[in-house]
Amino acid sequence: MEVHAHLLTASKIFCGCATAFGAPPNTHVCEVCLGMPGSLPVLNRKAVEFALKMALATNCRVNPESVFARKNYFYPDLPKGYQISQYELPLAEQGFLDIKVEGAARRIGITRIHMEEDAGKLIHSESRPVSFVDFNRTGVPLIEIVSEPDMRTPEEAVEYLKELRKILLYLEICDGNMEEGSLRCDANISLRPVGQTEFGTRAELKNMNSFRFVKAALEYEIKRQRALLAAGREIVQETRLWDTAVNQTVSMRGKEEAHDYRYFPDPDLVPVKVEAQWLESLPIPELPAARLARFQSEFGLPEYDAEVLTSDKTRADKFEAVVKDFPHLSPKQVSNWFLDDPTSMSTITPATSGILLTLVEKGTISRNQAKEVLKEVVATGKDPEAIIKEKGLTQISDTGELSTAAQEIINANPKEAADYRGGKTKVMGFFVGQLMKKTKGQANPQLANEIFHKLLG
């Protein structure tokens, strides 16, 4: 797989133009990114630092010297007629990433990570046979992460891509938005008979902007190539697109080889030298895999809980903040709360989460009432206790008050009471439901169960 990630720098890789997504076409451009004669590129140091962080996070060996090269090809979205990339001397090489698929651990080798500039974007008219080009994306800094051919199933490829995305988000160097194109991947796939050592002829798949499409495209391509080989036909080395309208891959063009691009060192850029002190100064946060293991060992969480919590850095940060600031709550309690509604929990502050959970633990409100309050907090930003007061959601936990109401319900329903005493324990749900109705949903359900058991026992 070849994964391209936009780096979250404020300006482009070789000029001062903004990288913000969504600006009017051709407004974030200048002489340098448009390749005007006489303009000279200047390397963005922050982009190099971001790329180095990813290299370290994926166990790569950082080369002390790397070189930018010109990758020559003609395409309408490439204003210079070449792309500045890296070829023979990339920034980093020989890394790996560990993934887990269906409980089995797999190590995927990373061949290289190199830096390059992005091309522009073609926009095709739906009403007439013309295309438009937006050069805003031209020059946005990219890293390309190239894996070894170690993946054997579409599921492994998707898991590898997900793990890469998590690391990019934890490092805060890419927003990981596949729909906007800030994280893109190409997959090279080939089949070979069992026992054959050399790889078969590969096809490159492009235009996959979601995990679902990656899996579907790879599954389709496996079937397509298998059918061709079974019929005694040869696989053509080519680039294919994933067509979401018909859910199949379609031929785009013949696959180029490296010599077709006529790489040579860019004469306008000096080699990049990375000294040991620079690498040591780069802050690398705790990464997803390490955090998952710590959540299990430190907080005693099941693997599933830890995996869901650590899959999103913001969610994991807020979970830890709640556990730290509200020590009377158990980590498992907090985890259940976060897993119940992960989107909402990622929206509100840790303090609000802790307050709501504390109110549930005290019996002030029920868990269902807490969910109702949570929705209101997300929608309005109001204080949870103010919402509880406004809506009159305080839970009734007065044993005497609930016992009186429960006895009235038993007296009014002698048949159901007899059924329960005769062994039909499911009737308990009816009684609790009647009490909830009588108290307008404010009765403490756990206490209600205890009271009915006692009165009917």
C-alpha positions as CSV (number, residue, x, y, z in Angstrom):
1,M,0.0,0.0,0.0
2,E,1.1,3.6,-0.7
3,V,-0.6,5.9,1.8
4,H,-0.5,9.7,1.2
5,A,-1.1,12.0,4.2
6,H,-1.5,15.7,4.1
7,L,0.7,17.3,6.8
8,L,-1.1,19.9,9.0
9,T,1.2,22.8,8.3
10,A,-0.2,26.3,8.0
11,S,1.7,26.9,4.7
12,K,2.7,24.7,1.7
13,I,5.9,22.7,1.5
14,F,7.9,25.1,-0.7
15,C,6.1,28.5,-0.4
16,G,4.1,30.6,2.0
17,C,0.6,29.9,0.5
18,A,-2.1,28.6,2.9
19,T,-3.0,25.0,3.0
20,A,-6.5,25.4,4.4
21,F,-9.1,23.2,2.7
22,G,-12.3,24.7,1.1
23,A,-11.0,28.1,-0.2
24,P,-12.4,29.4,-3.5
25,P,-10.5,27.8,-6.4
26,N,-7.1,29.1,-7.3
27,T,-6.9,31.6,-4.4
28,H,-4.1,29.9,-2.4
29,V,-1.5,30.0,-5.1
30,C,1.6,32.0,-6.0
31,E,4.5,32.0,-8.4
32,V,6.3,29.2,-6.6
33,C,3.5,26.6,-6.4
34,L,2.3,27.5,-9.9
35,G,5.9,26.9,-11.3
36,M,6.4,30.3,-12.8
37,P,9.8,30.9,-14.5
38,G,12.4,32.1,-12.1
39,S,10.6,31.2,-8.9
40,L,12.5,29.2,-6.3
41,P,11.2,26.7,-3.7
42,V,12.2,27.0,0.0
43,L,11.6,23.9,2.2
44,N,9.1,24.2,5.1
45,R,11.0,23.1,8.3
46,K,7.7,22.2,10.1
47,A,6.8,19.8,7.3
48,V,10.1,18.0,7.8
49,E,9.5,17.8,11.6
50,F,6.1,16.3,11.0
51,A,7.5,13.7,8.6
52,L,10.2,12.8,11.1
53,K,7.7,12.2,13.8
54,M,5.8,9.7,11.6
55,A,9.1,8.0,10.8
56,L,10.0,7.6,14.5
57,A,6.4,6.4,15.3
58,T,6.6,3.7,12.7
59,N,10.0,2.4,13.8
60,C,11.8,3.6,10.7
61,R,15.5,4.4,10.3
62,V,15.9,8.1,9.5
63,N,18.5,8.7,6.9
64,P,21.0,11.4,8.0
65,E,20.7,12.9,4.5
66,S,17.8,12.8,2.0
67,V,17.4,14.4,-1.4
68,F,14.4,15.9,-3.2
69,A,14.0,14.8,-6.8
70,R,11.9,15.8,-9.8
71,K,9.3,13.3,-10.8
72,N,8.6,14.2,-14.4
73,Y,5.2,13.5,-16.0
74,F,2.6,15.6,-17.8
75,Y,-0.9,15.9,-16.3
76,P,-3.2,19.0,-16.3
77,D,-3.1,19.3,-12.5
78,L,0.7,19.5,-12.4
79,P,1.6,23.1,-13.3
80,K,5.4,22.7,-13.4
81,G,5.3,19.6,-15.5
82,Y,7.0,17.7,-12.7
83,Q,6.4,16.9,-9.0
84,I,9.0,17.5,-6.3
85,S,9.3,14.2,-4.5
86,Q,12.0,11.9,-3.1
87,Y,13.3,8.9,-4.8
88,E,16.7,7.3,-4.3
89,L,17.4,8.9,-0.9
90,P,14.1,9.2,1.0
91,L,13.7,10.7,4.5
92,A,13.2,7.3,6.2
93,E,13.3,3.6,5.5
94,Q,13.0,0.0,7.0
95,G,10.2,0.5,9.5
96,F,7.3,-1.6,10.6
97,L,3.8,-1.4,12.0
98,D,2.1,-4.1,14.2
99,I,-1.5,-4.8,13.6
100,K,-4.0,-7.3,15.0
101,V,-6.7,-9.0,12.8
102,E,-9.2,-11.4,14.3
103,G,-7.0,-11.8,17.4
104,A,-3.8,-12.7,15.3
105,A,-0.8,-10.3,15.4
106,R,0.8,-9.3,12.1
107,R,3.9,-7.2,11.5
108,I,3.7,-5.1,8.3
109,G,7.0,-3.8,7.0
110,I,7.3,-0.2,5.9
111,T,9.7,0.2,2.9
112,R,10.1,4.0,3.1
113,I,8.5,7.3,4.1
114,H,9.3,10.1,1.8
115,M,8.1,13.7,1.4
116,E,6.6,15.3,-1.6
117,E,4.2,18.1,-2.8
118,D,0.6,17.4,-3.7
119,A,-0.8,18.1,-7.2
120,G,-3.9,20.2,-8.0
121,K,-7.4,18.9,-8.3
122,L,-9.3,18.3,-11.5
123,I,-13.1,19.0,-11.4
124,H,-15.0,17.3,-14.2
125,S,-18.2,19.0,-15.5
126,E,-21.3,16.9,-15.4
127,S,-23.1,18.9,-18.1
128,R,-20.4,19.2,-20.8
129,P,-17.2,17.5,-21.8
130,V,-14.8,19.9,-20.0
131,S,-12.7,19.8,-16.9
132,F,-11.5,22.5,-14.6
133,V,-8.4,22.6,-12.4
134,D,-8.0,24.0,-8.9
135,F,-4.4,24.6,-7.9
136,N,-5.1,25.3,-4.3
137,R,-3.9,21.9,-3.3
138,T,-0.7,22.1,-5.4
139,G,2.3,22.2,-3.1
140,V,0.5,21.0,0.0
141,P,3.0,18.9,1.9
142,L,2.6,15.2,1.8
143,I,4.3,12.1,3.2
144,E,4.0,8.9,1.3
145,I,4.2,5.8,3.4
146,V,5.0,2.7,1.3
147,S,4.5,-0.7,2.8
148,E,6.2,-4.0,2.1
149,P,4.0,-6.6,0.3
150,D,3.2,-8.2,3.6
151,M,-0.6,-8.0,3.6
152,R,-2.5,-11.1,2.5
153,T,-6.2,-10.1,3.0
154,P,-8.4,-7.0,2.5
155,E,-9.0,-7.1,6.3
156,E,-5.3,-6.8,7.0
157,A,-5.0,-3.9,4.5
158,V,-7.9,-2.0,6.2
159,E,-6.5,-2.6,9.7
160,Y,-3.1,-1.4,8.6
161,L,-4.7,1.8,7.1
162,K,-6.7,2.3,10.3
163,E,-3.6,1.9,12.5
164,L,-1.7,4.4,10.4
165,R,-4.5,6.9,10.6
166,K,-4.7,6.6,14.4
167,I,-0.9,7.3,14.6
168,L,-1.2,10.3,12.4
169,L,-4.0,11.7,14.6
170,Y,-2.2,11.0,17.8
171,L,0.9,12.8,16.5
172,E,-1.5,15.7,15.4
173,I,0.3,15.9,12.0
174,C,-2.7,15.0,9.7
175,D,-6.5,15.4,10.2
176,G,-7.0,11.9,8.6
177,N,-10.0,13.1,6.6
178,M,-10.4,10.6,3.7
179,E,-13.4,12.3,2.2
180,E,-11.5,15.6,1.7
181,G,-8.4,13.7,0.4
182,S,-6.1,14.6,3.3
183,L,-5.5,10.8,3.7
184,R,-5.5,8.7,0.5
185,C,-4.2,5.3,-0.4
186,D,-3.3,3.3,-3.5
187,A,-3.1,-0.5,-3.2
188,N,-1.0,-2.7,-5.4
189,I,-2.4,-6.2,-5.5
190,S,-1.2,-9.4,-7.2
191,L,-2.0,-13.1,-6.9
192,R,0.4,-16.1,-7.1
193,P,-0.2,-19.9,-7.0
194,V,0.4,-21.6,-3.7
195,G,4.1,-22.6,-3.5
196,Q,5.3,-19.9,-6.0
197,T,7.9,-17.6,-4.4
198,E,7.9,-14.7,-6.9
199,F,5.0,-12.3,-6.9
200,G,2.5,-12.1,-9.7
201,T,1.8,-9.2,-12.0
202,R,0.3,-6.4,-10.0
203,A,-2.5,-3.9,-10.6
204,E,-2.6,-0.6,-8.8
205,L,-6.0,0.5,-7.3
206,K,-6.8,4.2,-6.9
207,N,-9.8,6.4,-5.9
208,M,-10.5,4.7,-2.6
209,N,-11.5,7.4,0.0
210,S,-13.0,5.2,2.8
211,F,-12.1,2.1,4.7
212,R,-15.3,0.5,3.2
213,F,-14.2,1.2,-0.3
214,V,-10.7,-0.1,0.3
215,K,-12.1,-3.4,1.5
216,A,-14.6,-3.6,-1.3
217,A,-12.1,-2.7,-4.1
218,L,-9.6,-5.3,-2.9
219,E,-12.2,-8.0,-2.6
220,Y,-13.4,-7.3,-6.1
221,E,-9.8,-7.1,-7.6
222,I,-9.0,-10.5,-6.0
223,K,-12.0,-12.1,-7.7
224,R,-11.2,-10.4,-11.0
225,Q,-7.6,-11.5,-11.1
226,R,-8.4,-15.0,-9.8
227,A,-11.0,-15.5,-12.6
228,L,-8.5,-14.3,-15.3
229,L,-5.8,-16.7,-14.0
230,A,-8.2,-19.6,-13.8
231,A,-9.1,-19.0,-17.4
232,G,-5.4,-19.1,-18.4
233,R,-5.2,-15.4,-19.2
234,E,-2.5,-13.0,-18.1
235,I,-2.9,-10.1,-15.7
236,V,-2.0,-6.7,-17.3
237,Q,0.1,-4.4,-15.2
238,E,-2.0,-1.3,-15.0
239,T,-3.6,1.4,-12.9
240,R,-7.3,0.8,-12.1
241,L,-9.9,3.0,-10.5
242,W,-12.6,1.9,-8.0
243,D,-15.9,2.9,-9.6
244,T,-18.4,3.4,-6.7
245,A,-21.3,3.6,-9.1
246,V,-20.9,0.0,-10.3
247,N,-18.8,-1.3,-7.4
248,Q,-16.0,-2.6,-9.6
249,T,-12.5,-1.7,-10.6
250,V,-12.1,-0.2,-14.1
251,S,-8.9,0.2,-16.2
252,M,-7.5,3.8,-16.1
253,R,-4.0,3.6,-17.7
254,G,-1.0,1.4,-18.1
255,K,1.1,1.3,-14.9
256,E,4.3,3.4,-15.2
257,E,7.7,2.2,-14.0
258,A,10.2,4.3,-12.1
259,H,12.3,5.0,-15.2
260,D,9.2,6.5,-17.0
261,Y,9.4,9.4,-14.6
262,R,13.0,10.3,-15.3
263,Y,13.8,11.1,-11.7
264,F,16.8,13.4,-11.0
265,P,17.8,15.5,-8.0
266,D,16.1,18.9,-7.9
267,P,18.8,21.5,-8.6
268,D,16.9,24.2,-6.7
269,L,16.9,22.3,-3.3
270,V,19.8,21.3,-1.1
271,P,19.9,17.9,0.6
272,V,18.1,17.6,3.9
273,K,20.4,16.8,6.7
274,V,18.9,15.4,9.9
275,E,21.2,15.5,13.0
276,A,20.7,13.3,16.1
277,Q,19.9,16.4,18.3
278,W,17.1,17.3,16.0
279,L,15.5,13.9,16.2
280,E,15.9,13.8,20.0
281,S,14.2,17.1,20.4
282,L,11.0,16.0,18.7
283,P,8.2,15.2,21.1
284,I,6.5,11.8,20.4
285,P,3.4,11.2,22.5
286,E,2.2,7.8,23.8
287,L,1.0,6.0,20.7
288,P,-2.3,4.1,20.3
289,A,-0.9,0.6,20.8
290,A,1.1,1.5,23.9
291,R,-1.9,3.4,25.3
292,L,-4.2,0.4,24.7
293,A,-1.9,-1.9,26.6
294,R,-1.6,0.6,29.5
295,F,-5.4,1.1,29.7
296,Q,-5.7,-2.7,30.2
297,S,-2.9,-3.0,32.8
298,E,-3.4,0.3,34.7
299,F,-7.2,0.5,34.7
300,G,-8.1,-3.2,34.4
301,L,-10.3,-2.6,31.3
302,P,-11.2,-5.4,28.9
303,E,-9.4,-5.3,25.5
304,Y,-12.6,-4.2,23.7
305,D,-13.1,-1.1,26.0
306,A,-9.4,-0.1,25.8
307,E,-9.5,-0.5,22.0
308,V,-12.6,1.7,21.5
309,L,-11.3,4.4,23.9
310,T,-7.8,4.6,22.4
311,S,-9.0,4.6,18.8
312,D,-9.7,8.3,19.3
313,K,-7.1,10.5,21.1
314,T,-9.6,13.1,22.3
315,R,-11.8,10.4,23.7
316,A,-8.9,8.7,25.4
317,D,-7.7,12.0,26.9
318,K,-11.1,12.8,28.3
319,F,-11.5,9.3,29.7
320,E,-8.2,9.7,31.6
321,A,-9.2,13.1,32.8
322,V,-12.5,11.9,34.3
323,V,-10.7,8.9,36.0
324,K,-8.1,11.3,37.5
325,D,-10.5,14.1,38.6
326,F,-13.2,11.8,39.9
327,P,-11.4,9.0,41.8
328,H,-14.6,7.8,43.5
329,L,-15.7,6.5,40.0
330,S,-14.3,3.2,38.9
331,P,-12.5,3.2,35.5
332,K,-15.0,0.6,34.3
333,Q,-17.9,2.8,35.2
334,V,-16.4,5.7,33.2
335,S,-15.5,3.4,30.3
336,N,-19.1,2.1,30.1
337,W,-20.3,5.7,30.0
338,F,-17.9,6.6,27.2
339,L,-18.7,3.5,25.2
340,D,-22.5,4.1,25.5
341,D,-22.4,7.3,23.5
342,P,-18.8,7.9,22.2
343,T,-19.7,10.8,19.9
344,S,-21.4,12.9,22.7
345,M,-18.7,12.0,25.2
346,S,-16.1,13.3,22.8
347,T,-18.0,16.6,22.6
348,I,-18.5,17.5,26.3
349,T,-15.8,18.3,28.9
350,P,-14.4,15.7,31.3
351,A,-15.8,17.8,34.2
352,T,-19.4,17.5,32.8
353,S,-18.9,13.7,32.3
354,G,-17.7,13.3,35.8
355,I,-20.6,15.4,37.3
356,L,-23.2,13.3,35.4
357,L,-21.7,10.0,36.4
358,T,-21.4,11.2,40.0
359,L,-25.1,12.1,40.0
360,V,-26.0,8.7,38.7
361,E,-23.8,7.0,41.3
362,K,-25.5,9.0,44.1
363,G,-28.9,8.1,42.8
364,T,-29.8,11.7,42.0
365,I,-30.7,10.8,38.5
366,S,-31.1,7.4,36.7
367,R,-28.8,6.3,33.8
368,N,-31.6,7.0,31.3
369,Q,-32.1,10.4,32.7
370,A,-28.4,11.1,32.5
371,K,-28.6,10.2,28.8
372,E,-31.4,12.8,28.4
373,V,-29.3,15.4,30.2
374,L,-26.3,14.6,28.1
375,K,-28.2,15.3,24.9
376,E,-29.3,18.6,26.3
377,V,-25.8,19.5,27.3
378,V,-24.5,18.7,23.8
379,A,-27.3,20.7,22.2
380,T,-27.2,23.8,24.5
381,G,-24.0,23.8,26.4
382,K,-25.9,24.3,29.7
383,D,-24.7,23.1,33.1
384,P,-26.1,19.5,33.7
385,E,-27.4,20.4,37.2
386,A,-29.3,23.4,35.8
387,I,-30.9,21.1,33.1
388,I,-31.9,18.6,35.8
389,K,-33.5,21.3,37.8
390,E,-35.3,22.9,34.8
391,K,-36.7,19.5,33.6
392,G,-37.5,18.2,37.1
393,L,-35.4,15.1,36.5
394,T,-34.3,14.4,40.0
395,Q,-34.7,10.7,40.8
396,I,-36.8,9.6,43.7
397,S,-34.8,7.5,46.1
398,D,-36.9,7.9,49.2
399,T,-37.7,4.4,50.3
400,G,-40.8,5.3,52.3
401,E,-42.3,7.3,49.4
402,L,-41.6,4.5,46.9
403,S,-42.8,1.8,49.2
404,T,-46.2,3.5,49.7
405,A,-46.6,3.9,45.9
406,A,-45.5,0.3,45.3
407,Q,-48.1,-1.1,47.8
408,E,-50.8,0.9,46.1
409,I,-49.9,-0.7,42.7
410,I,-49.8,-4.2,44.2
411,N,-53.3,-3.6,45.8
412,A,-54.6,-2.4,42.5
413,N,-53.3,-5.5,40.6
414,P,-54.0,-8.6,42.6
415,K,-53.9,-11.0,39.6
416,E,-50.4,-9.9,38.7
417,A,-49.3,-10.1,42.3
418,A,-50.6,-13.7,42.5
419,D,-48.9,-14.5,39.2
420,Y,-45.5,-13.3,40.6
421,R,-46.0,-15.2,43.9
422,G,-46.8,-18.2,41.8
423,G,-43.4,-18.1,40.1
424,K,-44.0,-15.8,37.1
425,T,-41.1,-13.6,37.9
426,K,-41.3,-11.7,34.5
427,V,-44.3,-9.8,36.0
428,M,-41.7,-7.8,38.0
429,G,-41.2,-5.7,34.9
430,F,-44.9,-4.8,34.9
431,F,-44.8,-3.6,38.5
432,V,-41.6,-1.5,38.0
433,G,-43.1,-0.1,34.8
434,Q,-46.3,0.9,36.7
435,L,-44.2,2.6,39.4
436,M,-42.1,4.5,36.8
437,K,-45.4,5.6,35.2
438,K,-46.8,6.7,38.6
439,T,-43.7,8.7,39.4
440,K,-43.3,10.1,35.9
441,G,-40.1,8.2,35.3
442,Q,-38.4,9.6,38.5
443,A,-38.3,6.4,40.6
444,N,-34.9,4.9,41.2
445,P,-35.3,1.7,39.2
446,Q,-32.9,-0.4,41.3
447,L,-34.6,0.7,44.5
448,A,-38.0,0.0,42.9
449,N,-37.0,-3.6,42.1
450,E,-35.8,-4.1,45.7
451,I,-39.0,-2.7,47.2
452,F,-41.3,-4.9,45.0
453,H,-39.2,-8.0,45.8
454,K,-39.6,-7.3,49.5
455,L,-43.4,-6.5,49.3
456,L,-44.2,-9.5,47.0
457,G,-41.8,-11.9,48.6
